[in-house]
Amino acid sequence: MSLNVVNISWYISVTRLNSYLHLLKMLPASENHQVHNGNRRHTRSLCRKSDNSNLEFESKMSPRVASYVSDIKTEDTQYTKLLENSKEAVGRNKTYRSDTASQQGLSDKNTTRVRKQRSKITIKYEKNDGFENNNTDVETVSPYFATKKHEQTDLERENKRSKWEPEGWLLVLNNIREMRKHQDAPVDSMGCDTISDRTSAPEIFRYQVLLSLMLSSQTKDEVTSAAMMRLREHGCNIDNILETTDEKLGKLIYPVGFWKRKVEYIKKTTRILKEKYHGDIPPSLEGLLQLPGIGPKMAHLIMKCAWDKLTGIGVDTHVHRISNRLGWVPTPTKEPEKTRKFLEDWLPREYWNEVNHLLVGFGQQLCRPINPACVTCLNKELCPTGRKNVKTMKITKKKK
């Protein structure tokens, strides 16, 4: 009896092993159901041994044991049917995934999981009174966020200025205002708008402002003012200048700097104004920059004085020199145009209108190109150049 019980237990274990083999054959070979080759060979050898042993001990069973074994076989048969049904379900599921993948345009490698692609949407921005929506390109992005590309306006440049700004610049500016409060510099009485005839027609006044700025390049204000007075006495309007010979015009503007080249520029520019702008000057910065002999500094000052429009800071030699001395540029500059860009980047727009006039007069009187009056300057402790010059002067006096 003990032998029969042992045999029965061993038979049950072998039968369950066979069921396990059937299960392995019917399940799909995915990552979660793979069996190593070594384990499969070992399992098959056990199966062959169990098949040969079943025939030997089944003939020696008693009726009671045979009945018990028959019940076990019945249960195994039901279990086998259950596994077959599971295999059919797995096959149907695999077929469904394959069909779905083919509809989605996916390859066989991606049939284990079909993921619905998110559709892209386009976000349109409505117009807002406080924000300009011109020249706006909206990208097609995911539904969760959208980025907007547009050209930066003057208002945005004003609100999104560079974080860099010179330390104590407002105090320095107020000190310059205090030193310039008497308005007795040459630029105050001989500026481009002052030496032009305001009593004449508006287009003639604007033309004279343009000519005075063309003459002022590389020329002192006193010389420019004298040349403009001679032109006004001669008749400073577009028709009369076109009828004037180059020789006569040269005598009228001499001795301004580069007077021969300026005669050529004046004649070409005046002819363009007559033919293209009907006797007036261009009302835009772009139009002014296309005229012969007109640079960015002149164009910004013409827009301010002739058209009363603020388009930028006019940077001449004085503004360029003083900005570098005060440390109002993040790095030293050698060109006035680069200085202008630095100033416009950090200086608030409300100060653009006066900064040119203040610094030009300050440069003519105190912050001169040679031998600046740093000792009497209110910014001698705030200006890097002033501190250096004052310290040098003190050391020189001690040595004497």
Secondary structure, DSSP 4 states (H G I P E B T S, - for coil): -HHHHHHHHHHHHHHHHHHHHHHHHHS---TTS---HHHHHHHHHHHHHHHHHHHHHHTT--HHHHHHHHHHHHHHHHHHHHHHHHHHHHHHHHHHHHHHHHHHT--GGGTT---PPPPPB---PPPBTTB--TTEEE--B-TT---EEEPPPHHHHHHS--S---TTHHHHHHHHHHHTTT--SHHHHH-TTTSS-TTS-HHHHHHHHHHHHHHHTTS-HHHHHHHHHHHHHH--SHHHHHHS-HHHHHHHHTTSTTHHHHHHHHHHHHHHHHHHSTTS--SSHHHHHTSTT--HHHHHHHHHHTT----S----HHHHHHHHHHT-SSS--SSHHHHHHHHHHHS-GGGHHHHHHHHHHHHHHTS-SSS---SS-TTTTT-HHHHHHHHHHHHHHHH-
